[in-house]
Amino acid sequence: PALFMENARKGSIVSRANSIGSTSASSVPNTDDEDSDYHQEPYKESYKDQRRRARTQAEQKRRDAIKKGYDDLQAIVPTCEQQDFSIGFQKLSKAVVLQKTIDYIQFLHKEKKKQEEEVSTLRKDVMALKIMKVNYEQIVKAHQDNPNKGKDHISDEMKFNVFQGIMDSLFQSFNASISVTSFQELSACVFSWIEEHCKPQTLRDIVIGVLHQLKSQLY
């Protein structure tokens, strides 16, 4: 009887313990299910994170644009093209690319100015040749109008002296009437000078005057 009572008491204690364990277990929340539900919810980006991401993207675009600009300069400017056959194409630093670009632009400005000066000189030469052409045409015409004038033999030296006297006379009037400060002033004055000083009668008077001066050498 004593053993039976002890076993009954132990059984009652175990039963109450199981009952308390079940109650406690049922009252504790199911954290595994909640953790599972938490991981399944999508991450919502905050406004601060959005602004940070936008700034990062804008900065990356700016850096890409700058890099492209330097790459284009290095491809366009001839002095930036450095080729080392031992290591292949060598990429220059940004500072070197900028300096070489500045030097090349300055070189182009100097070349442009030099070409403009050459063009101005060529235009003056063309204008002088046109004047000489007009004078030669007048001389030829005068010779055709007086064919007998060329029958007597005249030395080359005398011909040169006559030509020199005519050119000197024309140059004096040209130098006094024409401004060569700029091409615009030259083109504005030269035509009026031709009309005034290169008329057939004026040229005829110049030639006659030169011939009178050289009369003693001719005879």
ZIZI-V136540 format. One record per pair of residues at least 12 apart in sequence whose ideal C-beta (glycine too) atoms are under 6 Angstrom apart, sorted by the first residue. I is the first residue (numbers start at 0). J is the second residue. D is the distance in whole Angstrom. If there is no record, write none. Layout:
I J D
I J D
This chain:
69 93 5
69 96 5
72 96 5
72 100 5
73 96 5
76 99 6
76 100 5
76 103 5
78 99 5
78 103 5
79 96 6
79 99 5
119 182 6
122 182 6
126 189 6
133 197 5
137 202 5
160 213 6
161 209 6
164 209 4
165 205 6
165 209 6
168 205 5
172 196 5
176 192 5
177 189 6
177 192 6
